[in-house]
Amino acid sequence: MISFANIVGFWALLGIPVILWIHFLQRQSQVLIISTLFLLDVLDRESVQGRKFDRIRNSIPLWLQLLAVLLLTWVLVQPRWTMENSVQKIAIILDSSASMRAFKKAAIDILQKEISGLGRGAKTMELTLLESTSNGAPIYNGISPLDLIASLEKWTPFSPTHDPGPALRVGRSLAGPKGTLLFVTDHVVETPGYDATVLSVGSPIPNVGFAGSDVDTSVTPASWQALVKNYSITPQNREWFLQSGNQRTETRNLELQPSETRTLQGRFPAGAVGITLRLAPDQFNQDDSAPIVIPKPKELAIAKKSDSKLDKVLTSIMESIENRVPPSSDSGVDLFITTYDPLSPTETEPVSIVLLSQDVPGRQFFNGPIVAANHPLIAALNWQGLIARSGPGMPIGPEDTILLWQGDRPLIFLRQSPAPRNQLVFNFDLASSNVEKLPSFIVLIHRFIESIRENKIAPLTANHELHEMLKVSCDRSENAPALDLIFNGVKTSLPLNWIKTLQAPGEPGFFEVRQGDKNLLFGGAQFADTREADFSQAQSSNTLAALSSTATNEHTRKDDAWPIWVLLTLLSVLLSWFFINRKDTPIANPTTT
């Protein structure tokens, strides 16, 4: 297969019509004085008025000049022949940031136009299409540009701002050191790394959208607030309205100055558990609607068992717990808050917060450095101001997880074995300590309570961002039914082993997670990534022409006979000049008689 490294060289073919035009012209006839006319041959009609268009003159100079133009064109276009078994490996990394959704069509159009040129000169192309957040199978892998473009139709970018470096590293390993690595994004990247070429398809577009929301459940009915931001450098007008079920408010106009953020607020309609705020759509529609539900945590039945000395502390803890309900019976209690006397030990409840209480506290204080474990429950909490008296404590088992030490004394630990035991133990006398004055004390208790709430199988109502990981507790027994994700009336069944990868929908709206006839989660999914909604830095840049030239040189061989064609061109020009300027043999003067 032949290709041409310099397509511009074909402009030299314009010399052909120029040469033909010149040869269409005829010179003015020359006058030759002779004595008689019978010695002249019969002559064709010739122009007597100077140069004008006439029939073309077939001559040797004409053909030599045309040959010279063709040879010169051949040299200028730099023909190259494809080498056998040449393969061009091309890895394309798509920026999967949510902002790319506004330029998806532009990316498809330019790749459809340029993809063939990336493998110009090679006999075969190996194409791989990856997302910049990909950690699994590629979107496409094959040799067909048409199939690659078709696979792009299913591509849905949704990720927040992220580092494409790991995906570029994978792309370079797939393309090899001499392959093509292309990063498609919506902004200019100066140094993407891994010798990647950036194809930017973005442009600054005006965008107005919701930038977050909040719900206040302390009032009745609950109130809502939503932020609307103009990301543009020009003033923008947008219409908006509130929708609840089949009802909606009147459309209202919203005028925003450049980069202005405005707060919308109101109350939930009576009996409504969710509303949707809608803006007039623009080019980026992910943030044009904001579904909001009234959050309702899982209910926890909490009971206390305490002595009079710590009753006030336990009552204060219980009153701070959100969505707490009184237990109907001991079997219905989710969590106990109880006291423990190490001098009169008793059996503690399997799921409980245990606070040590001694009738006679020790006289000495614990000494030594206070050291916290690397554990999520106690992370970033400051215990350096804790003062506690020494005394007997609860025996520590080999499977207990110690969260806080002072010297060699475990002050706080977790006891989670055997299952279903789950206890948070404060292993010092609380009444004689200052732990109530430390913020870390109540924060740790609330973290533990939220972990209990999270693992409880019960209905939950919450607001989420698009594609946010969902924490859902469900029945995982052998015969338990599968999970059902319901969004926009479409039910998707998921196996139980997918529970840790369950995500909120990728489009704004309300959704449910059910298991059999049990409702596990009702939520609203909305877009709230302000960085991805800002298109002020979006730009376009296309340097693929250099890649096409490099690919052509890599997989083709040049015409080694070009010096011969140059010499033949010069020879044709010289011969043409010779025949044009050749003088005919002069006619001898005739004699008269």
C-alpha positions as CSV (number, residue, x, y, z in Angstrom):
1,M,0.0,0.0,0.0
2,I,1.3,3.4,-0.9
3,S,0.9,6.7,1.1
4,F,2.2,10.2,0.7
5,A,4.1,12.1,3.4
6,N,3.5,15.5,1.8
7,I,0.0,15.9,0.4
8,V,0.6,19.5,-0.3
9,G,3.0,18.4,-3.1
10,F,0.0,17.6,-5.3
11,W,-0.4,21.3,-5.8
12,A,2.4,21.0,-8.3
13,L,0.0,19.3,-10.7
14,L,-1.4,22.7,-11.4
15,G,1.5,23.1,-13.7
16,I,-0.2,20.8,-16.2
17,P,-3.1,23.2,-17.1
18,V,-0.6,26.1,-17.1
19,I,1.6,24.3,-19.7
20,L,-1.5,23.3,-21.8
21,W,-2.7,26.9,-21.7
22,I,0.7,28.1,-23.0
23,H,0.7,25.6,-25.8
24,F,-2.8,26.6,-26.8
25,L,-1.3,29.9,-27.8
26,Q,0.2,30.4,-31.2
27,R,3.0,32.8,-32.3
28,Q,2.5,35.5,-35.0
29,S,3.5,34.2,-38.5
30,Q,6.9,35.2,-39.7
31,V,7.2,36.9,-43.2
32,L,9.7,35.3,-45.6
33,I,10.4,37.2,-48.9
34,I,10.9,35.0,-51.9
35,S,10.8,35.6,-55.6
36,T,8.2,33.0,-56.5
37,L,5.4,31.2,-54.8
38,F,5.6,27.8,-56.5
39,L,8.5,26.8,-54.3
40,L,6.4,27.1,-51.1
41,D,4.7,24.0,-49.7
42,V,1.0,24.3,-48.8
43,L,0.9,25.8,-45.4
44,D,-1.8,25.5,-42.7
45,R,-3.6,28.6,-41.7
46,E,-1.7,30.6,-39.1
47,S,-2.4,33.5,-36.9
48,V,-1.5,36.9,-38.3
49,Q,-2.7,39.0,-35.4
50,G,-0.4,37.8,-32.7
51,R,-1.0,35.3,-29.8
52,K,-4.5,33.8,-29.5
53,F,-6.1,30.5,-28.4
54,D,-6.2,27.9,-31.1
55,R,-5.9,24.2,-31.2
56,I,-3.1,22.6,-29.2
57,R,0.1,22.0,-30.9
58,N,1.4,18.5,-30.5
59,S,5.1,18.8,-30.0
60,I,8.0,17.2,-28.2
61,P,8.5,20.2,-25.8
62,L,4.9,19.8,-24.7
63,W,5.3,16.2,-23.7
64,L,8.7,16.9,-22.1
65,Q,7.3,19.7,-20.0
66,L,4.3,17.6,-18.9
67,L,6.7,14.8,-17.9
68,A,8.8,17.2,-15.9
69,V,5.6,18.3,-13.9
70,L,4.6,14.7,-13.2
71,L,8.2,13.8,-12.1
72,L,8.4,16.9,-9.9
73,T,5.0,16.1,-8.3
74,W,6.1,12.6,-7.5
75,V,9.2,13.9,-5.8
76,L,7.3,16.6,-3.8
77,V,4.6,14.3,-2.4
78,Q,7.2,12.0,-1.0
79,P,5.7,8.6,-1.7
80,R,6.1,5.9,0.9
81,W,5.3,2.2,0.8
82,T,3.8,0.3,3.8
83,M,6.1,-2.3,5.3
84,E,4.9,-5.8,5.7
85,N,3.5,-6.8,9.1
86,S,3.6,-3.2,10.4
87,V,1.3,-2.6,13.4
88,Q,0.5,0.8,14.9
89,K,-0.6,0.5,18.6
90,I,-2.9,3.3,19.7
91,A,-4.2,3.7,23.3
92,I,-6.8,6.4,23.8
93,I,-7.5,7.6,27.4
94,L,-10.8,9.4,27.8
95,D,-11.1,12.0,30.6
96,S,-14.0,10.6,32.6
97,S,-14.5,13.8,34.6
98,A,-18.2,14.8,34.7
99,S,-17.5,18.0,32.8
100,M,-16.7,15.9,29.7
101,R,-20.4,15.1,29.4
102,A,-20.9,18.6,27.9
103,F,-18.3,17.8,25.1
104,K,-19.0,14.1,24.5
105,K,-20.4,14.7,21.0
106,A,-17.4,16.9,20.2
107,A,-15.0,14.2,21.3
108,I,-16.8,11.6,19.2
109,D,-16.9,13.8,16.1
110,I,-13.2,14.6,16.2
111,L,-12.1,11.1,16.9
112,Q,-14.2,9.8,14.1
113,K,-12.5,12.3,11.8
114,E,-8.9,11.7,13.0
115,I,-8.7,8.1,14.2
116,S,-7.8,6.7,10.8
117,G,-4.9,9.2,10.4
118,L,-3.4,8.1,13.7
119,G,-2.5,4.7,12.1
120,R,-1.6,6.1,8.6
121,G,1.1,4.1,6.9
122,A,0.7,0.9,9.1
123,K,-0.9,-2.2,7.7
124,T,-2.9,-2.9,11.0
125,M,-4.0,-0.7,13.9
126,E,-4.4,-2.1,17.4
127,L,-6.9,0.2,19.2
128,T,-7.5,0.4,23.0
129,L,-10.0,2.8,24.6
130,L,-9.8,3.4,28.3
131,E,-11.3,5.8,30.9
132,S,-9.0,7.9,33.0
133,T,-10.5,6.2,36.1
134,S,-10.5,2.8,34.7
135,N,-9.3,-0.1,36.9
136,G,-10.9,-2.9,34.9
137,A,-11.7,-3.9,31.3
138,P,-11.3,-1.3,28.5
139,I,-14.2,0.3,26.8
140,Y,-12.9,-1.1,23.5
141,N,-10.0,-3.3,22.3
142,G,-9.7,-4.3,18.7
143,I,-8.7,-3.2,15.2
144,S,-11.8,-1.5,13.8
145,P,-12.1,2.3,14.1
146,L,-15.8,2.1,13.3
147,D,-16.4,-0.2,16.3
148,L,-14.3,2.0,18.5
149,I,-16.5,5.0,17.6
150,A,-19.6,2.9,18.2
151,S,-18.4,2.0,21.7
152,L,-18.1,5.7,22.5
153,E,-21.8,6.1,22.4
154,K,-22.1,4.1,25.6
155,W,-19.4,6.1,27.4
156,T,-20.8,8.2,30.3
157,P,-18.3,10.4,32.1
158,F,-19.3,11.1,35.7
159,S,-16.2,11.2,37.9
160,P,-15.0,14.1,40.0
161,T,-11.7,15.9,39.3
162,H,-8.9,13.3,39.5
163,D,-5.4,12.4,38.5
164,P,-5.3,10.6,35.1
165,G,-1.7,9.5,35.7
166,P,-2.4,5.8,36.6
167,A,-4.6,5.4,33.5
168,L,-1.9,7.0,31.3
169,R,0.7,4.6,32.7
170,V,-1.5,1.7,31.8
171,G,-2.1,3.2,28.3
172,R,1.6,3.6,27.7
173,S,2.2,0.0,28.7
174,L,-0.4,-1.1,26.2
175,A,0.8,1.1,23.4
176,G,4.5,0.4,23.9
177,P,7.4,2.8,23.6
178,K,6.7,3.5,19.9
179,G,2.9,3.5,20.0
180,T,0.5,6.4,20.2
181,L,-0.9,7.5,23.6
182,L,-3.7,10.0,23.3
183,F,-5.4,11.8,26.2
184,V,-8.8,13.2,25.3
185,T,-10.0,16.0,27.7
186,D,-11.7,19.3,27.8
187,H,-8.8,21.5,29.0
188,V,-5.2,21.9,28.0
189,V,-2.7,19.8,29.9
190,E,0.8,21.1,29.6
191,T,2.7,17.9,30.7
192,P,0.4,14.9,30.9
193,G,3.3,12.5,31.3
194,Y,4.1,9.2,29.7
195,D,4.8,11.0,26.4
196,A,1.1,11.4,25.8
197,T,-0.5,13.7,23.2
198,V,-3.4,15.8,24.5
199,L,-6.5,16.3,22.4
200,S,-8.6,18.9,24.0
201,V,-12.2,19.3,22.9
202,G,-13.5,21.9,25.4
203,S,-14.6,25.4,25.2
204,P,-15.9,28.0,27.8
205,I,-19.6,27.5,27.9
206,P,-22.1,29.4,30.2
207,N,-23.5,27.2,33.0
208,V,-25.9,27.8,35.9
209,G,-26.6,24.9,38.2
210,F,-27.4,23.7,41.8
211,A,-24.3,23.6,43.9
212,G,-25.6,21.8,47.0
213,S,-28.6,21.6,49.3
214,D,-29.5,21.2,53.0
215,V,-32.6,20.2,55.0
216,D,-33.6,21.4,58.4
217,T,-35.7,18.7,60.2
218,S,-35.9,20.7,63.5
219,V,-39.0,22.6,62.2
220,T,-42.3,21.3,61.1
221,P,-42.8,21.0,58.1
222,A,-39.1,20.5,57.3
223,S,-37.4,23.4,55.4
224,W,-34.9,23.2,52.6
225,Q,-32.1,25.3,51.2
226,A,-30.4,25.1,47.8
227,L,-27.5,27.0,46.4
228,V,-27.6,28.1,42.7
229,K,-24.4,29.3,41.1
230,N,-23.6,31.1,37.9
231,Y,-20.2,29.7,36.7
232,S,-20.1,32.1,33.8
233,I,-18.3,35.4,33.3
234,T,-21.5,37.0,31.9
235,P,-24.9,37.6,33.6
236,Q,-27.3,34.7,33.2
237,N,-31.1,34.4,33.5
238,R,-32.7,31.0,34.4
239,E,-36.3,30.0,35.1
240,W,-36.9,27.5,38.0
241,F,-39.7,25.8,39.8
242,L,-40.3,23.2,42.5
243,Q,-41.9,19.9,41.8
244,S,-43.5,17.5,44.3
245,G,-45.1,14.4,42.8
246,N,-47.5,15.5,40.1
247,Q,-47.7,19.0,41.4
248,R,-45.4,22.0,40.7
249,T,-45.1,25.7,41.6
250,E,-45.3,28.5,39.1
251,T,-42.1,29.2,37.1
252,R,-40.0,32.0,38.5
253,N,-37.1,33.9,37.0
254,L,-33.7,34.0,38.5
255,E,-31.1,36.6,37.5
256,L,-27.5,35.9,38.4
257,Q,-24.4,38.1,38.0
258,P,-21.1,36.7,36.9
259,S,-19.9,34.1,39.5
260,E,-22.8,34.9,41.8
261,T,-24.2,32.3,44.2
262,R,-27.8,32.6,45.3
263,T,-29.7,30.7,48.0
264,L,-33.2,29.4,47.4
265,Q,-35.2,28.2,50.4
266,G,-38.7,27.0,51.3
267,R,-40.7,24.4,53.1
268,F,-41.6,20.9,52.1
269,P,-45.3,20.5,51.1
270,A,-47.5,18.8,53.6
271,G,-47.1,15.0,53.4
272,A,-44.2,15.2,51.0
273,V,-41.0,13.2,51.7
274,G,-39.2,14.6,48.7
275,I,-39.1,17.5,46.2
276,T,-37.3,18.3,43.0
277,L,-35.9,21.8,42.2
278,R,-35.6,22.3,38.4
279,L,-33.7,24.9,36.4
280,A,-34.2,25.6,32.7
281,P,-31.7,23.2,31.0
282,D,-28.4,24.3,29.4
283,Q,-25.5,22.5,27.7
284,F,-24.5,20.8,31.0
285,N,-27.7,19.3,32.4
286,Q,-26.3,17.3,35.3
287,D,-26.8,20.2,37.8
288,D,-30.1,21.5,36.4
289,S,-32.2,19.5,38.9
290,A,-31.8,18.8,42.6
291,P,-33.9,16.0,44.1
292,I,-34.1,16.5,47.9
293,V,-35.6,14.1,50.4
294,I,-36.3,14.7,54.1
295,P,-33.4,12.6,55.7
296,K,-34.4,10.1,58.3
297,P,-31.8,8.0,60.0
298,K,-32.5,4.4,61.0
299,E,-34.3,4.2,64.3
300,L,-32.3,2.9,67.3
301,A,-33.9,1.4,70.4
302,I,-31.6,2.3,73.2
303,A,-31.9,1.4,76.9
304,K,-29.7,2.3,79.9
305,K,-28.7,0.4,83.0
306,S,-26.8,2.5,85.4
307,D,-26.2,3.3,89.0
308,S,-27.2,6.6,90.5
309,K,-23.7,8.0,90.3
310,L,-23.6,7.9,86.5
311,D,-27.3,8.2,85.7
312,K,-26.9,11.9,84.8
313,V,-24.1,11.1,82.4
314,L,-26.0,8.3,80.7
315,T,-29.2,10.4,80.4
316,S,-27.2,13.2,78.7
317,I,-25.7,10.7,76.3
318,M,-29.1,9.2,75.3
319,E,-30.6,12.7,74.8
320,S,-27.9,13.5,72.3
321,I,-28.6,10.5,70.1
322,E,-30.5,11.3,66.9
323,N,-33.7,9.3,66.0
324,R,-33.7,7.3,69.2
325,V,-36.9,5.4,70.1
326,P,-37.7,3.8,73.4
327,P,-37.4,0.0,73.4
328,S,-40.6,-2.0,73.5
329,S,-38.9,-5.0,75.2
330,D,-35.5,-6.3,76.0
331,S,-35.5,-8.3,72.7
332,G,-36.1,-5.1,70.7
333,V,-33.2,-3.1,72.2
334,D,-30.5,-2.3,69.6
335,L,-28.0,-0.8,72.1
336,F,-27.5,-0.7,75.9
337,I,-25.6,2.0,77.8
338,T,-24.6,0.4,81.0
339,T,-22.2,0.6,84.0
340,Y,-19.8,-2.0,85.3
341,D,-18.3,-2.4,88.7
342,P,-15.0,-4.4,88.5
343,L,-15.3,-5.2,92.2
344,S,-18.7,-6.7,91.7
345,P,-18.6,-8.0,88.1
346,T,-21.8,-8.9,86.2
347,E,-22.5,-10.0,82.7
348,T,-22.8,-7.1,80.3
349,E,-25.2,-6.9,77.3
350,P,-23.8,-8.2,73.9
351,V,-24.2,-4.8,72.2
352,S,-23.5,-2.0,74.6
353,I,-21.4,0.9,75.8
354,V,-19.8,0.0,79.1
355,L,-18.8,2.7,81.6
356,L,-16.8,1.7,84.6
357,S,-18.2,2.9,88.0
358,Q,-16.5,2.2,91.3
359,D,-17.8,3.0,94.8
360,V,-14.3,3.8,96.0
361,P,-12.0,5.3,93.3
362,G,-8.3,4.9,93.6
363,R,-6.1,7.6,95.2
364,Q,-3.4,7.6,92.5
365,F,-3.8,8.9,88.9
366,F,-2.7,7.0,85.9
367,N,0.7,8.2,84.7
368,G,2.6,7.8,81.5
369,P,2.0,8.9,77.9
370,I,-1.4,8.7,76.4
371,V,-1.3,6.8,73.1
372,A,-4.2,6.3,70.7
373,A,-4.4,3.4,68.3
374,N,-4.7,3.7,64.5
375,H,-8.5,3.0,64.4
376,P,-11.4,4.8,62.6
377,L,-13.4,5.1,65.8
378,I,-10.7,7.1,67.5
379,A,-8.9,8.8,64.6
380,A,-8.1,12.5,65.0
381,L,-9.4,12.7,68.6
382,N,-7.4,14.4,71.2
383,W,-7.1,12.7,74.6
384,Q,-4.1,14.4,76.0
385,G,-6.1,16.3,78.6
386,L,-7.6,13.1,80.1
387,I,-7.2,12.7,83.9
388,A,-8.3,9.4,85.4
389,R,-7.6,7.6,88.7
390,S,-6.1,4.2,88.9
391,G,-8.0,1.2,90.1
392,P,-9.2,-2.2,89.0
393,G,-10.6,-2.6,85.5
394,M,-12.3,-5.1,83.2
395,P,-10.1,-8.0,82.2
396,I,-8.7,-7.7,78.7
397,G,-9.1,-10.6,76.3
398,P,-6.6,-11.6,73.6
399,E,-9.2,-10.7,70.9
400,D,-10.0,-7.2,72.3
401,T,-8.9,-4.2,70.3
402,I,-7.3,-1.5,72.5
403,L,-8.1,2.0,71.3
404,L,-6.3,4.1,74.0
405,W,-3.5,3.4,76.5
406,Q,-2.0,5.4,79.3
407,G,1.3,3.8,80.2
408,D,0.5,0.1,80.3
409,R,-3.2,0.6,81.2
410,P,-5.8,0.1,78.4
411,L,-8.2,2.9,79.0
412,I,-10.7,2.3,76.1
413,F,-11.1,-0.9,74.1
414,L,-13.5,-2.7,71.8
415,R,-14.8,-6.2,72.5
416,Q,-16.3,-7.8,69.4
417,S,-15.8,-11.5,70.0
418,P,-17.6,-13.8,70.1
419,A,-20.2,-12.5,67.6
420,P,-22.7,-10.8,67.8
421,R,-20.9,-9.1,70.7
422,N,-20.0,-5.5,70.0
423,Q,-19.0,-3.5,73.1
424,L,-17.2,-0.1,73.6
425,V,-15.6,-0.2,77.1
426,F,-14.3,2.8,79.0
427,N,-11.9,1.0,81.3
428,F,-11.6,3.6,84.1
429,D,-13.8,5.2,86.7
430,L,-15.8,7.9,84.9
431,A,-17.1,9.7,87.9
432,S,-13.6,10.5,89.3
433,S,-12.2,11.6,85.9
434,N,-12.6,14.7,83.7
435,V,-13.6,12.7,80.6
436,E,-17.1,14.4,80.4
437,K,-15.3,17.7,79.7
438,L,-13.4,16.3,76.7
439,P,-15.1,16.6,73.2
440,S,-13.4,13.4,72.2
441,F,-15.6,11.5,74.7
442,I,-19.0,12.2,73.2
443,V,-17.6,12.1,69.6
444,L,-16.2,8.6,70.2
445,I,-19.6,7.5,71.6
446,H,-21.5,8.9,68.7
447,R,-19.1,7.2,66.2
448,F,-19.7,3.9,67.9
449,I,-23.5,4.4,67.9
450,E,-23.5,5.3,64.2
451,S,-21.6,2.1,63.5
452,I,-24.4,0.2,65.3
453,R,-27.0,2.1,63.3
454,E,-25.2,1.5,60.0
455,N,-25.2,-2.3,60.5
456,K,-28.9,-2.4,61.5
457,I,-31.2,-3.7,58.8
458,A,-33.9,-1.0,58.8
459,P,-35.4,1.6,56.5
460,L,-33.2,4.7,55.8
461,T,-33.9,8.0,54.0
462,A,-30.9,10.1,52.9
463,N,-29.6,12.5,50.2
464,H,-26.7,11.4,48.1
465,E,-24.4,12.7,45.3
466,L,-24.4,11.0,41.9
467,H,-22.5,7.7,41.9
468,E,-21.8,8.0,45.7
469,M,-21.0,4.7,47.3
470,L,-24.1,3.5,49.3
471,K,-23.8,1.9,52.7
472,V,-26.7,-0.6,52.9
473,S,-27.2,-3.3,55.5
474,C,-29.2,-6.3,54.4
475,D,-29.9,-10.0,55.1
476,R,-26.9,-12.0,53.9
477,S,-28.1,-15.4,54.9
478,E,-27.9,-18.3,52.4
479,N,-31.5,-18.0,51.1
480,A,-31.8,-14.3,51.3
481,P,-33.3,-12.6,48.3
482,A,-31.3,-10.4,46.0
483,L,-31.1,-6.6,46.2
484,D,-33.3,-4.5,43.9
485,L,-32.2,-1.0,42.8
486,I,-35.2,1.0,41.5
487,F,-34.6,4.2,39.6
488,N,-37.1,6.0,37.4
489,G,-39.4,3.0,37.5
490,V,-36.7,0.6,36.3
491,K,-35.8,-2.2,38.7
492,T,-32.3,-3.7,38.5
493,S,-31.6,-6.9,40.5
494,L,-28.1,-7.2,42.1
495,P,-26.5,-10.2,43.8
496,L,-25.7,-9.9,47.4
497,N,-22.0,-10.0,46.8
498,W,-22.3,-6.6,45.1
499,I,-23.4,-4.9,48.2
500,K,-20.0,-3.2,48.8
501,T,-20.0,-1.8,45.3
502,L,-23.5,-0.4,45.3
503,Q,-23.7,3.2,44.1
504,A,-26.2,5.9,43.8
505,P,-27.6,6.5,40.2
506,G,-25.6,8.5,37.7
507,E,-28.5,10.8,36.9
508,P,-30.4,13.1,39.2
509,G,-33.6,11.6,40.7
510,F,-35.1,9.5,43.4
511,F,-34.2,5.9,43.9
512,E,-34.9,2.9,46.2
513,V,-33.0,-0.1,47.4
514,R,-35.1,-3.0,48.5
515,Q,-34.6,-6.6,49.5
516,G,-37.7,-8.7,48.9
517,D,-40.6,-6.7,50.5
518,K,-38.2,-4.7,52.8
519,N,-37.4,-1.1,52.0
520,L,-33.7,-0.6,52.9
521,L,-33.0,2.9,51.4
522,F,-35.0,5.7,49.9
523,G,-32.8,8.5,48.6
524,G,-32.4,11.5,46.3
525,A,-29.3,11.7,44.0
526,Q,-28.1,15.1,42.9
527,F,-25.0,16.6,41.3
528,A,-22.9,18.7,43.6
529,D,-19.4,18.9,42.2
530,T,-18.8,22.6,41.7
531,R,-15.3,22.1,40.1
532,E,-16.7,20.0,37.3
533,A,-19.5,22.4,36.7
534,D,-17.1,25.3,36.0
535,F,-16.2,25.5,32.3
536,S,-14.2,28.8,32.5
537,Q,-10.9,26.9,31.9
538,A,-12.2,24.7,29.2
539,Q,-10.1,24.9,25.9
540,S,-9.6,23.2,22.6
541,S,-6.3,22.0,21.2
542,N,-5.5,19.5,18.4
543,T,-2.0,18.4,17.5
544,L,-2.9,15.1,15.9
545,A,-1.3,16.1,12.5
546,A,2.1,15.6,14.0
547,L,1.1,12.1,15.2
548,S,0.0,11.1,11.6
549,S,3.3,12.2,10.2
550,T,5.2,10.3,12.8
551,A,3.1,7.2,12.2
552,T,3.7,7.4,8.5
553,N,7.5,7.6,8.9
554,E,7.5,4.8,11.4
555,H,5.7,2.1,9.3
556,T,6.6,3.0,5.7
557,R,9.8,3.1,3.6
558,K,10.6,6.1,1.5
559,D,11.3,6.1,-2.3
560,D,15.0,5.5,-2.6
561,A,15.0,6.4,-6.3
562,W,14.1,10.0,-5.7
563,P,17.5,11.3,-7.0
564,I,16.8,9.6,-10.3
565,W,13.4,11.3,-10.6
566,V,15.1,14.7,-9.9
567,L,17.7,14.1,-12.6
568,L,15.0,13.0,-15.1
569,T,13.0,16.2,-14.2
570,L,16.0,18.4,-15.0
571,L,16.8,16.4,-18.2
572,S,13.2,16.9,-19.4
573,V,13.4,20.6,-18.8
574,L,16.7,20.9,-20.7
575,L,15.5,18.8,-23.6
576,S,12.4,20.9,-23.8
577,W,14.5,24.1,-23.8
578,F,16.7,22.6,-26.6
579,F,13.8,21.7,-28.9
580,I,12.1,25.1,-28.3
581,N,15.3,27.0,-29.2
582,R,16.5,24.7,-32.0
583,K,16.9,26.7,-35.3
584,D,15.8,25.1,-38.5
585,T,18.2,24.9,-41.5
586,P,18.2,28.2,-43.3
587,I,16.6,28.2,-46.8
588,A,19.1,29.2,-49.6
589,N,18.3,32.3,-51.6
590,P,16.7,31.1,-54.9
591,T,18.3,32.0,-58.2
592,T,16.4,33.8,-60.9
593,T,16.7,33.2,-64.6
